[in-house]
């Protein structure tokens, strides 16, 4: 059975750091690009950062550039997101997903809809206090 699961969320003061992790099973992890998305209450889900199967390509949303770093370990079938210099506006539910095809930038940037993404985690909550 396909499973994607996030962990590492929590409550942190502005300026602090968190490291999110995602574990995957039930599919060939190294064959998929992976991504982190987030959604605040009442707002649409948006791409945060994505990485190709070999880490040769990455994408970062403008609002996290210079602060967040995405990485993956294909041997351990895990995806990570190191988040530094956190801001109150980073508060959201963060989701891990496996991306179909090869155009990770289209999914991650929001230019392509998310309806074709079928492998999602349940989310981990990140809350940043001011």
Residue frames as a rotation matrix with the C-alpha (Angstrom) as fourth column:
UNK 1
0.580 0.815 0.000 0.00
0.815 -0.580 0.000 0.00
0.000 0.000 -1.000 0.00
UNK 2
-0.157 -0.608 0.778 1.32
0.545 -0.710 -0.445 3.46
0.823 0.355 0.443 -0.94
UNK 3
0.691 0.337 -0.640 2.06
0.723 -0.342 0.601 5.63
-0.016 -0.877 -0.480 2.09
UNK 4
-0.242 -0.697 0.675 3.57
0.434 -0.700 -0.567 9.11
0.868 0.156 0.472 2.50
UNK 5
0.667 0.497 -0.556 3.88
0.682 -0.105 0.724 10.53
0.302 -0.861 -0.408 6.03
UNK 6
0.109 -0.577 0.809 5.24
-0.015 -0.815 -0.579 13.81
0.994 0.051 -0.098 7.42
UNK 7
0.606 0.041 -0.794 6.72
0.785 0.132 0.606 14.61
0.130 -0.990 0.048 10.84
UNK 8
-0.402 -0.909 -0.106 8.66
0.904 -0.376 -0.204 17.38
0.146 -0.178 0.973 12.59
UNK 9
-0.050 0.458 0.887 6.10
0.221 -0.861 0.457 20.19
0.974 0.218 -0.058 12.83
UNK 10
-0.120 0.034 -0.992 5.55
0.989 0.085 -0.117 22.20
0.081 -0.996 -0.044 15.99
UNK 11
0.907 0.412 0.084 5.29
0.388 -0.897 0.211 25.61
0.163 -0.159 -0.974 17.64
UNK 12
-0.090 -0.993 -0.074 8.35
0.996 -0.091 0.012 27.85
-0.019 -0.072 0.997 17.21
UNK 13
0.397 0.130 -0.909 9.10
0.343 -0.939 0.015 31.51
-0.851 -0.317 -0.418 17.91
UNK 14
0.997 -0.013 0.081 9.80
0.068 -0.422 -0.904 33.82
0.046 0.906 -0.420 14.95
UNK 15
0.402 -0.915 -0.036 13.43
-0.896 -0.385 -0.222 33.57
0.189 0.121 -0.974 13.85
UNK 16
0.032 -0.339 0.940 13.71
-0.611 0.738 0.287 29.95
-0.791 -0.583 -0.183 14.94
UNK 17
-0.518 -0.324 -0.792 14.21
-0.834 0.400 0.381 26.74
0.193 0.857 -0.477 12.95
UNK 18
0.342 0.566 0.750 12.43
-0.553 0.767 -0.325 23.47
-0.759 -0.304 0.576 12.24
UNK 19
-0.746 -0.502 -0.437 13.32
-0.656 0.446 0.609 20.39
-0.110 0.741 -0.662 10.19
UNK 20
0.358 0.925 0.132 10.46
-0.808 0.377 -0.452 18.49
-0.468 0.055 0.882 8.55
UNK 21
-0.800 -0.580 0.151 10.78
-0.446 0.745 0.497 14.87
-0.401 0.330 -0.855 7.45
UNK 22
0.344 0.875 -0.341 8.75
-0.915 0.230 -0.332 12.69
-0.212 0.427 0.879 5.09
UNK 23
-0.639 -0.485 0.597 8.89
-0.358 0.875 0.326 8.89
-0.680 -0.005 -0.733 4.84
UNK 24
0.098 0.635 -0.767 7.61
-0.993 0.011 -0.117 6.98
-0.066 0.773 0.631 1.80
UNK 25
-0.718 -0.273 0.640 6.70
-0.259 0.959 0.118 3.36
-0.646 -0.081 -0.759 1.09
UNK 26
0.112 0.826 0.553 4.73
0.266 0.511 -0.817 1.27
-0.958 0.238 -0.162 -1.40
UNK 27
0.988 0.111 0.105 6.26
0.126 -0.213 -0.969 2.77
-0.085 0.971 -0.224 -4.57
UNK 28
0.254 -0.950 0.180 9.70
0.956 0.219 -0.194 3.19
0.145 0.222 0.964 -6.17
UNK 29
0.619 0.069 -0.783 10.82
0.489 -0.813 0.316 6.31
-0.615 -0.578 -0.537 -4.33
UNK 30
-0.323 -0.884 -0.338 13.85
0.226 -0.419 0.879 7.13
-0.919 0.208 0.335 -6.50
UNK 31
-0.574 0.162 0.803 11.68
0.819 0.125 0.561 7.23
-0.010 0.979 -0.204 -9.66
UNK 32
0.457 0.866 0.205 9.63
0.834 -0.497 0.238 10.21
0.308 0.062 -0.949 -8.41
UNK 33
-0.579 -0.396 0.713 10.28
0.096 -0.901 -0.422 13.90
0.810 -0.176 0.560 -7.98
UNK 34
-0.089 0.512 -0.855 9.09
0.975 0.219 0.030 14.98
0.203 -0.831 -0.518 -4.52
UNK 35
-0.425 -0.039 0.904 7.74
0.155 -0.987 0.031 18.21
0.892 0.153 0.426 -3.11
UNK 36
-0.648 0.263 -0.714 6.64
0.716 -0.107 -0.689 20.15
-0.258 -0.959 -0.119 -0.05
UNK 37
-0.357 0.643 0.677 3.38
0.287 -0.615 0.735 22.12
0.889 0.456 0.035 -0.16
UNK 38
-0.890 0.096 -0.445 1.60
0.427 -0.168 -0.889 24.17
-0.160 -0.981 0.109 2.49
UNK 39
-0.267 0.878 0.397 -1.92
0.399 -0.274 0.875 25.38
0.877 0.391 -0.277 3.18
UNK 40
-0.999 0.028 0.025 -3.14
-0.036 -0.520 -0.854 27.98
-0.011 -0.854 0.520 5.67
UNK 41
-0.426 0.905 0.000 -6.79
0.659 0.310 -0.685 28.02
-0.620 -0.292 -0.729 6.85
UNK 42
0.495 0.782 -0.378 -9.10
0.245 -0.544 -0.803 29.42
-0.833 0.305 -0.461 4.17
UNK 43
0.204 -0.508 -0.837 -6.36
-0.814 -0.563 0.143 29.57
-0.543 0.652 -0.528 1.53
UNK 44
0.876 0.083 -0.475 -5.28
-0.407 0.654 -0.637 27.43
0.258 0.752 0.607 -1.45
UNK 45
0.670 -0.695 0.262 -2.51
0.359 0.612 0.705 24.86
-0.650 -0.378 0.659 -1.20
UNK 46
0.865 -0.419 -0.276 0.76
-0.495 -0.623 -0.606 26.26
0.082 0.661 -0.746 -2.58
UNK 47
0.670 -0.693 -0.265 4.16
0.510 0.689 -0.514 24.86
0.539 0.210 0.816 -3.53
UNK 48
0.895 -0.442 -0.054 7.06
-0.197 -0.502 0.842 25.50
-0.400 -0.743 -0.537 -1.16
UNK 49
-0.088 -0.957 -0.275 9.98
-0.926 -0.023 0.377 23.49
-0.367 0.288 -0.884 -2.55
UNK 50
0.914 0.371 0.167 10.46
-0.269 0.859 -0.437 20.49
-0.305 0.354 0.884 -4.89
UNK 51
-0.129 -0.992 -0.003 13.36
-0.792 0.101 0.602 18.22
-0.597 0.080 -0.798 -5.91
UNK 52
0.358 0.187 -0.915 13.94
-0.831 0.511 -0.220 15.76
0.426 0.839 0.338 -8.78
UNK 53
0.975 0.116 -0.188 14.74
-0.046 0.939 0.340 12.07
0.216 -0.323 0.921 -8.26
UNK 54
0.363 -0.924 -0.121 18.50
0.810 0.376 -0.450 12.66
0.462 0.066 0.885 -8.54
UNK 55
0.475 -0.074 -0.877 18.55
0.598 -0.704 0.383 16.11
-0.645 -0.707 -0.290 -6.83
UNK 56
-0.529 -0.669 0.522 19.82
0.834 -0.295 0.466 17.58
-0.158 0.682 0.714 -10.13
UNK 57
-0.493 0.452 0.743 16.86
0.181 -0.782 0.596 20.00
0.851 0.428 0.304 -10.19
UNK 58
-0.530 0.370 -0.763 15.27
0.819 -0.011 -0.574 21.97
-0.221 -0.929 -0.298 -7.36
UNK 59
-0.208 0.525 0.825 12.59
0.351 -0.747 0.564 24.62
0.913 0.407 -0.028 -7.07
UNK 60
-0.618 0.051 -0.784 12.00
0.762 -0.208 -0.614 27.14
-0.194 -0.977 0.090 -4.28
UNK 61
0.484 0.815 0.318 9.09
0.821 -0.549 0.158 29.52
0.303 0.185 -0.935 -3.95
UNK 62
-0.036 -0.523 0.851 10.15
0.203 -0.838 -0.506 33.17
0.978 0.155 0.136 -3.73
UNK 63
0.550 0.371 0.748 8.85
-0.548 -0.516 0.659 33.47
0.630 -0.772 -0.081 -0.19
UNK 64
0.955 -0.235 0.182 11.29
-0.011 0.586 0.810 30.81
-0.297 -0.776 0.557 1.13
UNK 65
0.637 -0.757 0.146 14.43
0.397 0.160 -0.904 31.40
0.660 0.634 0.403 -0.97
UNK 66
-0.177 -0.836 0.520 17.50
-0.276 -0.465 -0.841 31.75
0.945 -0.292 -0.149 1.22
UNK 67
-0.139 0.213 0.967 15.69
-0.987 -0.113 -0.117 30.37
0.085 -0.970 0.226 4.27
UNK 68
0.612 0.460 0.644 14.60
-0.509 0.852 -0.124 26.79
-0.606 -0.252 0.755 3.40
UNK 69
-0.430 -0.745 -0.510 16.61
-0.901 0.321 0.292 23.86
-0.054 0.585 -0.809 1.99
UNK 70
0.714 0.695 0.086 15.14
-0.674 0.715 -0.186 20.68
-0.191 0.075 0.979 0.48
UNK 71
-0.477 -0.858 -0.190 16.98
-0.879 0.471 0.076 17.34
0.024 0.203 -0.979 0.39
UNK 72
0.708 0.701 -0.087 16.28
-0.698 0.713 0.060 13.63
0.104 0.018 0.994 -0.12
UNK 73
-0.468 -0.770 0.433 17.85
-0.780 0.591 0.208 10.28
-0.416 -0.241 -0.877 0.74
UNK 74
0.128 0.564 -0.816 16.85
-0.899 0.414 0.145 7.67
0.419 0.715 0.560 -1.84
UNK 75
-0.624 -0.420 -0.659 18.43
-0.127 0.887 -0.445 4.80
0.771 -0.194 -0.607 0.14
UNK 76
-0.948 0.265 -0.178 16.32
0.220 0.137 -0.966 5.63
-0.231 -0.955 -0.188 3.21
UNK 77
-0.394 0.825 0.405 13.29
0.731 0.014 0.682 6.76
0.557 0.565 -0.609 1.13
UNK 78
0.148 0.392 -0.908 13.02
0.865 -0.496 -0.073 10.05
-0.479 -0.775 -0.413 2.99
UNK 79
0.022 -0.052 0.998 12.50
0.618 -0.784 -0.055 13.71
0.786 0.618 0.014 2.07
UNK 80
-0.097 -0.136 -0.986 13.50
0.949 -0.312 -0.051 16.63
-0.300 -0.940 0.160 4.32
UNK 81
0.361 0.160 0.919 12.92
0.463 -0.886 -0.028 20.38
0.809 0.436 -0.394 4.55
UNK 82
-0.342 -0.540 -0.769 15.24
0.937 -0.261 -0.233 22.47
-0.075 -0.800 0.595 6.72
UNK 83
0.443 0.602 0.664 13.45
0.578 -0.758 0.302 25.71
0.685 0.250 -0.684 7.64
UNK 84
-0.424 -0.653 -0.628 15.44
0.903 -0.359 -0.236 28.62
-0.071 -0.667 0.742 9.11
UNK 85
-0.990 -0.014 -0.143 14.56
0.023 -0.998 -0.064 32.22
-0.142 -0.066 0.988 9.98
UNK 86
-0.492 0.866 0.089 10.90
0.840 0.445 0.312 31.30
0.231 0.228 -0.946 10.32
UNK 87
-0.933 0.270 0.237 8.25
-0.269 -0.963 0.037 34.02
0.238 -0.029 0.971 10.07
UNK 88
-0.527 0.809 0.261 4.66
-0.266 0.134 -0.955 34.16
-0.807 -0.573 0.144 11.40
UNK 89
0.215 0.642 -0.736 3.40
-0.909 -0.144 -0.391 34.00
-0.357 0.753 0.552 7.79
UNK 90
-0.628 -0.467 -0.623 5.00
-0.641 0.764 0.074 30.54
0.441 0.446 -0.779 7.46
UNK 91
-0.637 0.456 0.622 2.27
-0.426 0.464 -0.777 29.19
-0.642 -0.760 -0.102 9.75
UNK 92
0.088 0.646 -0.759 0.39
-0.979 0.196 0.054 26.45
0.183 0.738 0.649 7.84
UNK 93
0.607 0.061 0.792 -0.16
-0.203 0.976 0.080 22.74
-0.768 -0.209 0.605 7.44
UNK 94
-0.121 -0.756 -0.643 2.79
-0.947 -0.107 0.303 21.32
-0.298 0.646 -0.703 5.48
UNK 95
0.757 0.492 0.429 2.30
-0.299 0.845 -0.442 18.37
-0.581 0.207 0.787 3.10
UNK 96
-0.491 -0.870 0.054 4.71
-0.463 0.313 0.829 15.98
-0.738 0.382 -0.556 1.39
UNK 97
0.652 0.758 0.011 3.83
-0.363 0.326 -0.873 14.66
-0.666 0.565 0.488 -2.10
UNK 98
-0.396 -0.663 0.635 5.19
0.376 0.514 0.771 12.46
-0.838 0.544 0.046 -4.91
UNK 99
0.043 0.359 -0.932 4.97
-0.566 -0.760 -0.319 14.26
-0.823 0.541 0.170 -8.27
UNK 100
0.506 0.192 0.841 3.97
0.473 0.754 -0.457 12.59
-0.721 0.629 0.290 -11.57
UNK 101
0.893 -0.123 0.433 5.91
0.389 -0.272 -0.880 13.14
0.226 0.954 -0.195 -14.79
UNK 102
0.022 -0.998 -0.052 9.04
0.993 0.028 -0.114 15.26
0.116 -0.049 0.992 -15.16
UNK 103
-0.190 -0.027 0.981 7.87
0.280 -0.960 0.027 18.88
0.941 0.279 0.190 -14.92
UNK 104
-0.168 0.084 -0.982 8.35
0.976 0.156 -0.154 19.46
0.141 -0.984 -0.108 -11.20
UNK 105
-0.950 -0.243 -0.195 8.47
0.269 -0.955 -0.122 23.24
-0.156 -0.168 0.973 -11.71
UNK 106
-0.590 0.793 0.153 4.93
-0.189 -0.320 0.928 23.27
0.785 0.519 0.339 -13.13
UNK 107
0.243 0.670 -0.702 3.47
0.596 0.468 0.653 21.55
0.766 -0.577 -0.285 -10.07
UNK 108
-0.181 -0.430 -0.884 5.61
0.982 -0.121 -0.142 23.39
-0.046 -0.895 0.445 -7.54
UNK 109
-0.968 -0.247 0.033 5.10
0.250 -0.960 0.124 26.89
0.001 0.129 0.992 -8.99
UNK 110
-0.357 0.917 -0.180 1.32
0.151 -0.134 -0.979 26.56
-0.922 -0.377 -0.090 -9.21
UNK 111
-0.536 0.126 -0.835 1.17
-0.782 -0.447 0.434 26.93
-0.319 0.885 0.338 -13.03
UNK 112
-0.531 0.369 -0.763 -0.24
-0.258 0.787 0.560 23.39
0.807 0.494 -0.322 -13.18
UNK 113
0.354 0.777 0.521 -3.11
-0.804 -0.032 0.594 22.14
0.478 -0.629 0.613 -11.05
UNK 114
-0.564 -0.605 0.562 -2.59
-0.825 0.446 -0.347 19.63
-0.040 -0.659 -0.751 -8.26
UNK 115
0.410 0.885 0.219 -5.39
-0.864 0.454 -0.218 17.23
-0.293 -0.100 0.951 -9.24
UNK 116
0.634 -0.221 -0.741 -2.97
-0.383 0.743 -0.549 14.74
0.672 0.632 0.387 -10.87
UNK 117
-0.558 -0.798 0.227 -0.98
-0.577 0.177 -0.797 14.33
0.596 -0.576 -0.559 -7.65
UNK 118
0.429 0.799 -0.421 -2.31
-0.320 0.570 0.757 11.22
0.845 -0.190 0.500 -5.92
UNK 119
0.209 -0.445 -0.871 0.37
0.768 0.626 -0.136 10.45
0.606 -0.640 0.472 -3.31
UNK 120
0.076 -0.065 0.995 -0.05
-0.369 -0.929 -0.032 12.93
0.926 -0.365 -0.094 -0.43
UNK 121
-0.786 -0.262 -0.560 0.79
0.449 0.380 -0.809 12.77
0.424 -0.887 -0.181 3.24
UNK 122
0.208 0.918 -0.339 -1.74
0.914 -0.059 0.401 13.79
0.348 -0.393 -0.851 5.90
UNK 123
0.373 -0.139 0.917 0.25
0.040 -0.985 -0.165 16.92
0.927 0.099 -0.362 6.82
UNK 124
-0.072 -0.403 -0.912 2.21
0.986 0.109 -0.126 18.25
0.150 -0.909 0.390 9.79
UNK 125
0.813 0.542 0.212 1.33
0.499 -0.836 0.227 21.56
0.301 -0.079 -0.950 11.47
UNK 126
-0.422 -0.906 -0.035 3.88
0.856 -0.386 -0.344 24.39
0.298 -0.175 0.938 11.66
UNK 127
0.738 0.671 0.069 2.94
0.583 -0.687 0.434 27.35
0.338 -0.280 -0.898 13.90
UNK 128
-0.388 -0.912 0.131 5.21
0.776 -0.401 -0.486 30.40
0.496 -0.087 0.864 14.25
UNK 129
0.585 0.579 -0.568 4.59
0.805 -0.502 0.317 32.90
-0.101 -0.642 -0.760 17.05
UNK 130
0.290 -0.436 0.852 5.65
0.338 -0.786 -0.518 36.56
0.895 0.438 -0.080 16.93
